[in-house]
Amino acid sequence: MSAREPALGSRIAARLSGGLVQFVLVVVGLFWLMPTVGLLLSSLRAPGDIAESGWWTVFTAPAQLTWENYQGVLEDGAITGSLLSTVAITVPATVLVIVIGSLAGYAFAWLEFPGRDWWFVLVVALLAVPVQVALVPVSELFGWVGLFETTAGVVLFHVAFGLPFAVFLMRNFFAQIPKELMEAARLDGAGEVRLFTRVVLPLGGPAVASLGIFQFLWVWNDMLVALVFADSDSPPVTVALQQQVRQFGNNIDILAPGAFLSMIIPLAVFFAFQRQFVSGLMSGAVK
């Protein structure tokens, strides 16, 4: 029985790595991409064509494609301003979470201080706190300190709710660094600051990239927090697109190119750091 099990496992692995499985994966991938392709093609069609037929008709009538919708969106100050507001919120929220999360992760992994394990349990417990629970009390706090409807308030909210996951991820990654390497660096006279910047942080590049992608995508695509705390005169792009729906109804010629433009930057960030992201996810899977 034991002699036949490896052969059976080998046959199953060979079949799973065959062309049929790859074909199925390609089909599934195409189905996942279909909404994005439909949004792109809809954003390149005139309002009259959108009202008369579906986006798939461009394959038989490619003359429908036009850049006029994008020209109109780029000339719309509300949409372009919202993109800048989104960048002003997302970049500092991502950078602060990476910096603070990395420092805290290093402290929980390699520094000894009273109650370290209990503090880390508290951080992990904060992962279960939903964002909706904090909206009302944080709104009152921001109104009292003057941060309500400000960019700084939105950034601080995202940083606060992004830090528990950041600390959890970075601590677990840094804890996998060989103890011998840390002790050798300390014997060479490296202090904690140099040890963190010269040894730990370079080795944690994949985890930093993974954390940055997660935080960037979460903040960029957020609408709930921005809808509550952002300045109504300069909202992020998600809120601006929602306001376009409320004001003009089914103006797909504005919404489609605006939505696709809002997708370009996070997609570019993801594909730029895709290799580091996968490496960070696989870290620790094998020794």
HELIX and SHEET records of a PDB file:
HELIX    1   1 ARG A    4  LEU A   16  1                                  13    
HELIX    2   2 GLY A   19  SER A   43  1                                  25    
HELIX    3   3 PRO A   47  GLU A   52  1                                   6    
HELIX    4   4 TRP A   55  PHE A   59  5                                   5    
HELIX    5   5 PRO A   62  GLN A   64  5                                   3    
HELIX    6   6 GLU A   68  LEU A   74  1                                   7    
HELIX    7   7 GLY A   77  TRP A  110  1                                  34    
HELIX    8   8 ARG A  116  LEU A  126  1                                  11    
HELIX    9   9 VAL A  131  VAL A  145  1                                  15    
HELIX   10  10 THR A  151  PHE A  174  1                                  24    
HELIX   11  11 LYS A  179  LEU A  187  1                                   9    
HELIX   12  12 GLU A  192  LEU A  195  1                                   4    
HELIX   13  13 PHE A  196  VAL A  200  3                                   5    
HELIX   14  14 LEU A  201  LEU A  203  1                                   3    
HELIX   15  15 GLY A  205  TRP A  220  1                                  16    
HELIX   16  16 LEU A  224  PHE A  229  1                                   6    
HELIX   17  17 VAL A  237  PHE A  248  1                                  12    
HELIX   18  18 ILE A  252  ALA A  272  1                                  21    
HELIX   19  19 GLN A  274  MET A  282  1                                   9    
END                                                                             
